[in-house]
């Protein structure tokens, strides 16, 4: 299962994120999932403190 979000990547760019087995991976589009991710993060090693709310957009 995945979801689109708009992270800051030289401007707000749509990215497809997938959380699977404790790893969040991202892709340019949902169709790119079979081609390999552009990056991934193992959530068990993350220390998430919170986020800033700027102009109606969460960063």
Jmol script that loads the backbone (N, CA, C; Angstrom):
load data "model"
ATOM      1  N   UNK A   1       0.847  -1.178   0.000  1.00  0.00           N
ATOM      2  CA  UNK A   1       0.000   0.000   0.000  1.00  0.00           C
ATOM      3  C   UNK A   1       0.890   1.237   0.000  1.00  0.00           C
ATOM      4  N   UNK A   2       0.524   2.220  -0.773  1.00  0.00           N
ATOM      5  CA  UNK A   2       1.330   3.427  -0.851  1.00  0.00           C
ATOM      6  C   UNK A   2       0.463   4.670  -0.883  1.00  0.00           C
ATOM      7  N   UNK A   3       1.136   5.810  -0.941  1.00  0.00           N
ATOM      8  CA  UNK A   3       0.438   7.091  -0.933  1.00  0.00           C
ATOM      9  C   UNK A   3       1.316   8.159  -1.572  1.00  0.00           C
ATOM     10  N   UNK A   4       0.675   9.110  -2.255  1.00  0.00           N
ATOM     11  CA  UNK A   4       1.414  10.253  -2.785  1.00  0.00           C
ATOM     12  C   UNK A   4       1.576  11.300  -1.705  1.00  0.00           C
ATOM     13  N   UNK A   5       2.708  11.965  -1.695  1.00  0.00           N
ATOM     14  CA  UNK A   5       2.936  13.136  -0.864  1.00  0.00           C
ATOM     15  C   UNK A   5       3.821  14.083  -1.659  1.00  0.00           C
ATOM     16  N   UNK A   6       3.992  15.297  -1.192  1.00  0.00           N
ATOM     17  CA  UNK A   6       4.761  16.313  -1.904  1.00  0.00           C
ATOM     18  C   UNK A   6       5.906  16.822  -1.038  1.00  0.00           C
ATOM     19  N   UNK A   7       7.015  16.067  -0.974  1.00  0.00           N
ATOM     20  CA  UNK A   7       8.165  16.541  -0.194  1.00  0.00           C
ATOM     21  C   UNK A   7       8.916  17.629  -0.957  1.00  0.00           C
ATOM     22  N   UNK A   8       9.738  18.360  -0.237  1.00  0.00           N
ATOM     23  CA  UNK A   8      10.554  19.396  -0.869  1.00  0.00           C
ATOM     24  C   UNK A   8      11.766  18.739  -1.527  1.00  0.00           C
ATOM     25  N   UNK A   9      11.813  18.764  -2.861  1.00  0.00           N
ATOM     26  CA  UNK A   9      12.931  18.227  -3.636  1.00  0.00           C
ATOM     27  C   UNK A   9      13.191  19.240  -4.748  1.00  0.00           C
ATOM     28  N   UNK A  10      13.958  20.276  -4.452  1.00  0.00           N
ATOM     29  CA  UNK A  10      14.149  21.375  -5.408  1.00  0.00           C
ATOM     30  C   UNK A  10      12.799  21.919  -5.865  1.00  0.00           C
ATOM     31  N   UNK A  11      11.905  22.091  -4.935  1.00  0.00           N
ATOM     32  CA  UNK A  11      10.526  22.489  -5.188  1.00  0.00           C
ATOM     33  C   UNK A  11       9.623  21.358  -4.732  1.00  0.00           C
ATOM     34  N   UNK A  12       8.347  21.631  -4.585  1.00  0.00           N
ATOM     35  CA  UNK A  12       7.418  20.588  -4.133  1.00  0.00           C
ATOM     36  C   UNK A  12       7.166  19.637  -5.280  1.00  0.00           C
ATOM     37  N   UNK A  13       7.577  18.391  -5.125  1.00  0.00           N
ATOM     38  CA  UNK A  13       7.457  17.371  -6.158  1.00  0.00           C
ATOM     39  C   UNK A  13       6.628  16.199  -5.645  1.00  0.00           C
ATOM     40  N   UNK A  14       5.700  15.686  -6.454  1.00  0.00           N
ATOM     41  CA  UNK A  14       4.947  14.510  -6.006  1.00  0.00           C
ATOM     42  C   UNK A  14       5.864  13.287  -5.956  1.00  0.00           C
ATOM     43  N   UNK A  15       5.737  12.504  -4.914  1.00  0.00           N
ATOM     44  CA  UNK A  15       6.503  11.266  -4.762  1.00  0.00           C
ATOM     45  C   UNK A  15       5.567  10.189  -4.222  1.00  0.00           C
ATOM     46  N   UNK A  16       5.772   8.960  -4.642  1.00  0.00           N
ATOM     47  CA  UNK A  16       4.991   7.816  -4.174  1.00  0.00           C
ATOM     48  C   UNK A  16       5.768   7.142  -3.051  1.00  0.00           C
ATOM     49  N   UNK A  17       5.156   7.054  -1.865  1.00  0.00           N
ATOM     50  CA  UNK A  17       5.795   6.445  -0.701  1.00  0.00           C
ATOM     51  C   UNK A  17       5.123   5.128  -0.369  1.00  0.00           C
ATOM     52  N   UNK A  18       5.938   4.137  -0.007  1.00  0.00           N
ATOM     53  CA  UNK A  18       5.439   2.820   0.382  1.00  0.00           C
ATOM     54  C   UNK A  18       6.080   2.435   1.711  1.00  0.00           C
ATOM     55  N   UNK A  19       5.258   2.024   2.675  1.00  0.00           N
ATOM     56  CA  UNK A  19       5.753   1.516   3.959  1.00  0.00           C
ATOM     57  C   UNK A  19       5.513   0.017   3.973  1.00  0.00           C
ATOM     58  N   UNK A  20       6.600  -0.740   4.049  1.00  0.00           N
ATOM     59  CA  UNK A  20       6.507  -2.193   4.015  1.00  0.00           C
ATOM     60  C   UNK A  20       7.586  -2.796   4.898  1.00  0.00           C
ATOM     61  N   UNK A  21       7.169  -3.671   5.802  1.00  0.00           N
ATOM     62  CA  UNK A  21       8.106  -4.349   6.707  1.00  0.00           C
ATOM     63  C   UNK A  21       9.001  -3.375   7.471  1.00  0.00           C
ATOM     64  N   UNK A  22       8.440  -2.243   7.891  1.00  0.00           N
ATOM     65  CA  UNK A  22       9.186  -1.278   8.686  1.00  0.00           C
ATOM     66  C   UNK A  22      10.144  -0.406   7.905  1.00  0.00           C
ATOM     67  N   UNK A  23      10.067  -0.439   6.574  1.00  0.00           N
ATOM     68  CA  UNK A  23      10.929   0.386   5.720  1.00  0.00           C
ATOM     69  C   UNK A  23      10.037   1.262   4.853  1.00  0.00           C
ATOM     70  N   UNK A  24      10.292   2.584   4.867  1.00  0.00           N
ATOM     71  CA  UNK A  24       9.556   3.489   3.984  1.00  0.00           C
ATOM     72  C   UNK A  24      10.454   3.792   2.789  1.00  0.00           C
ATOM     73  N   UNK A  25       9.918   3.563   1.596  1.00  0.00           N
ATOM     74  CA  UNK A  25      10.663   3.777   0.351  1.00  0.00           C
ATOM     75  C   UNK A  25       9.907   4.783  -0.495  1.00  0.00           C
ATOM     76  N   UNK A  26      10.641   5.509  -1.356  1.00  0.00           N
ATOM     77  CA  UNK A  26       9.945   6.469  -2.211  1.00  0.00           C
ATOM     78  C   UNK A  26      10.347   6.322  -3.666  1.00  0.00           C
ATOM     79  N   UNK A  27       9.405   6.708  -4.514  1.00  0.00           N
ATOM     80  CA  UNK A  27       9.508   6.562  -5.966  1.00  0.00           C
ATOM     81  C   UNK A  27       8.944   7.815  -6.617  1.00  0.00           C
ATOM     82  N   UNK A  28       9.275   8.043  -7.881  1.00  0.00           N
ATOM     83  CA  UNK A  28       8.687   9.180  -8.599  1.00  0.00           C
ATOM     84  C   UNK A  28       7.188   8.981  -8.784  1.00  0.00           C
ATOM     85  N   UNK A  29       6.777   7.771  -9.162  1.00  0.00           N
ATOM     86  CA  UNK A  29       5.363   7.460  -9.382  1.00  0.00           C
ATOM     87  C   UNK A  29       5.069   6.053  -8.872  1.00  0.00           C
ATOM     88  N   UNK A  30       3.801   5.740  -8.756  1.00  0.00           N
ATOM     89  CA  UNK A  30       3.390   4.394  -8.346  1.00  0.00           C
ATOM     90  C   UNK A  30       3.887   3.352  -9.347  1.00  0.00           C
ATOM     91  N   UNK A  31       3.926   3.707 -10.626  1.00  0.00           N
ATOM     92  CA  UNK A  31       4.388   2.781 -11.671  1.00  0.00           C
ATOM     93  C   UNK A  31       5.860   2.426 -11.541  1.00  0.00           C
ATOM     94  N   UNK A  32       6.642   3.248 -10.837  1.00  0.00           N
ATOM     95  CA  UNK A  32       8.086   3.012 -10.693  1.00  0.00           C
ATOM     96  C   UNK A  32       8.430   2.007  -9.601  1.00  0.00           C
ATOM     97  N   UNK A  33       7.441   1.536  -8.839  1.00  0.00           N
ATOM     98  CA  UNK A  33       7.711   0.638  -7.717  1.00  0.00           C
ATOM     99  C   UNK A  33       8.481  -0.602  -8.187  1.00  0.00           C
ATOM    100  N   UNK A  34       8.150  -1.168  -9.330  1.00  0.00           N
ATOM    101  CA  UNK A  34       8.835  -2.346  -9.848  1.00  0.00           C
ATOM    102  C   UNK A  34      10.251  -2.082 -10.330  1.00  0.00           C
ATOM    103  N   UNK A  35      10.617  -0.817 -10.496  1.00  0.00           N
ATOM    104  CA  UNK A  35      11.944  -0.450 -11.003  1.00  0.00           C
ATOM    105  C   UNK A  35      12.967  -0.218  -9.902  1.00  0.00           C
ATOM    106  N   UNK A  36      12.521  -0.200  -8.642  1.00  0.00           N
ATOM    107  CA  UNK A  36      13.431   0.079  -7.527  1.00  0.00           C
ATOM    108  C   UNK A  36      13.216   1.483  -6.995  1.00  0.00           C
ATOM    109  N   UNK A  37      13.444   1.639  -5.708  1.00  0.00           N
ATOM    110  CA  UNK A  37      13.173   2.921  -5.058  1.00  0.00           C
ATOM    111  C   UNK A  37      14.271   3.940  -5.320  1.00  0.00           C
ATOM    112  N   UNK A  38      13.917   5.208  -5.167  1.00  0.00           N
ATOM    113  CA  UNK A  38      14.896   6.294  -5.247  1.00  0.00           C
ATOM    114  C   UNK A  38      15.614   6.461  -3.912  1.00  0.00           C
ATOM    115  N   UNK A  39      15.020   5.897  -2.849  1.00  0.00           N
ATOM    116  CA  UNK A  39      15.614   5.956  -1.520  1.00  0.00           C
ATOM    117  C   UNK A  39      14.715   5.247  -0.529  1.00  0.00           C
ATOM    118  N   UNK A  40      15.266   4.907   0.622  1.00  0.00           N
ATOM    119  CA  UNK A  40      14.474   4.242   1.648  1.00  0.00           C
ATOM    120  C   UNK A  40      15.066   4.520   3.023  1.00  0.00           C
ATOM    121  N   UNK A  41      14.222   4.369   4.047  1.00  0.00           N
ATOM    122  CA  UNK A  41      14.637   4.595   5.431  1.00  0.00           C
ATOM    123  C   UNK A  41      14.056   3.478   6.282  1.00  0.00           C
ATOM    124  N   UNK A  42      14.897   2.849   7.085  1.00  0.00           N
ATOM    125  CA  UNK A  42      14.431   1.841   8.032  1.00  0.00           C
ATOM    126  C   UNK A  42      13.863   2.587   9.231  1.00  0.00           C
ATOM    127  N   UNK A  43      12.558   2.456   9.453  1.00  0.00           N
ATOM    128  CA  UNK A  43      11.880   3.250  10.469  1.00  0.00           C
ATOM    129  C   UNK A  43      12.362   2.952  11.889  1.00  0.00           C
ATOM    130  N   UNK A  44      12.880   1.766  12.151  1.00  0.00           N
ATOM    131  CA  UNK A  44      13.321   1.422  13.505  1.00  0.00           C
ATOM    132  C   UNK A  44      14.550   2.222  13.944  1.00  0.00           C
ATOM    133  N   UNK A  45      15.268   2.835  13.002  1.00  0.00           N
ATOM    134  CA  UNK A  45      16.440   3.626  13.370  1.00  0.00           C
ATOM    135  C   UNK A  45      16.138   5.130  13.367  1.00  0.00           C
ATOM    136  N   UNK A  46      14.874   5.497  13.079  1.00  0.00           N
ATOM    137  CA  UNK A  46      14.485   6.909  13.041  1.00  0.00           C
ATOM    138  C   UNK A  46      14.134   7.418  14.424  1.00  0.00           C
ATOM    139  N   UNK A  47      14.417   8.686  14.646  1.00  0.00           N
ATOM    140  CA  UNK A  47      14.028   9.382  15.864  1.00  0.00           C
ATOM    141  C   UNK A  47      13.170  10.560  15.430  1.00  0.00           C
ATOM    142  N   UNK A  48      11.864  10.346  15.376  1.00  0.00           N
ATOM    143  CA  UNK A  48      10.946  11.355  14.864  1.00  0.00           C
ATOM    144  C   UNK A  48      10.486  12.248  16.008  1.00  0.00           C
ATOM    145  N   UNK A  49      10.827  13.523  15.926  1.00  0.00           N
ATOM    146  CA  UNK A  49      10.544  14.476  16.995  1.00  0.00           C
ATOM    147  C   UNK A  49       9.272  15.262  16.767  1.00  0.00           C
ATOM    148  N   UNK A  50       8.898  15.496  15.515  1.00  0.00           N
ATOM    149  CA  UNK A  50       7.735  16.316  15.191  1.00  0.00           C
ATOM    150  C   UNK A  50       7.965  17.008  13.881  1.00  0.00           C
ATOM    151  N   UNK A  51       7.074  17.894  13.536  1.00  0.00           N
ATOM    152  CA  UNK A  51       7.233  18.589  12.259  1.00  0.00           C
ATOM    153  C   UNK A  51       6.768  20.029  12.413  1.00  0.00           C
ATOM    154  N   UNK A  52       7.205  20.857  11.489  1.00  0.00           N
ATOM    155  CA  UNK A  52       6.841  22.268  11.510  1.00  0.00           C
ATOM    156  C   UNK A  52       5.690  22.496  10.531  1.00  0.00           C
ATOM    157  N   UNK A  53       4.773  23.322  10.904  1.00  0.00           N
ATOM    158  CA  UNK A  53       3.645  23.664  10.059  1.00  0.00           C
ATOM    159  C   UNK A  53       3.932  25.032   9.434  1.00  0.00           C
ATOM    160  N   UNK A  54       4.115  25.034   8.105  1.00  0.00           N
ATOM    161  CA  UNK A  54       4.481  26.270   7.415  1.00  0.00           C
ATOM    162  C   UNK A  54       3.506  26.524   6.284  1.00  0.00           C
ATOM    163  N   UNK A  55       2.796  27.629   6.334  1.00  0.00           N
ATOM    164  CA  UNK A  55       1.877  28.042   5.269  1.00  0.00           C
ATOM    165  C   UNK A  55       0.913  26.942   4.860  1.00  0.00           C
ATOM    166  N   UNK A  56       0.375  26.209   5.825  1.00  0.00           N
ATOM    167  CA  UNK A  56      -0.588  25.168   5.520  1.00  0.00           C
ATOM    168  C   UNK A  56       0.027  23.872   5.038  1.00  0.00           C
ATOM    169  N   UNK A  57       1.346  23.796   5.016  1.00  0.00           N
ATOM    170  CA  UNK A  57       2.043  22.613   4.525  1.00  0.00           C
ATOM    171  C   UNK A  57       2.905  22.041   5.639  1.00  0.00           C
ATOM    172  N   UNK A  58       2.834  20.759   5.838  1.00  0.00           N
ATOM    173  CA  UNK A  58       3.690  20.124   6.842  1.00  0.00           C
ATOM    174  C   UNK A  58       5.039  19.803   6.226  1.00  0.00           C
ATOM    175  N   UNK A  59       6.105  20.117   6.945  1.00  0.00           N
ATOM    176  CA  UNK A  59       7.459  19.774   6.497  1.00  0.00           C
ATOM    177  C   UNK A  59       8.057  18.784   7.452  1.00  0.00           C
TER     178      UNK A  59
END
end "model"
wireframe off; spacefill off
backbone 0.3
color backbone group
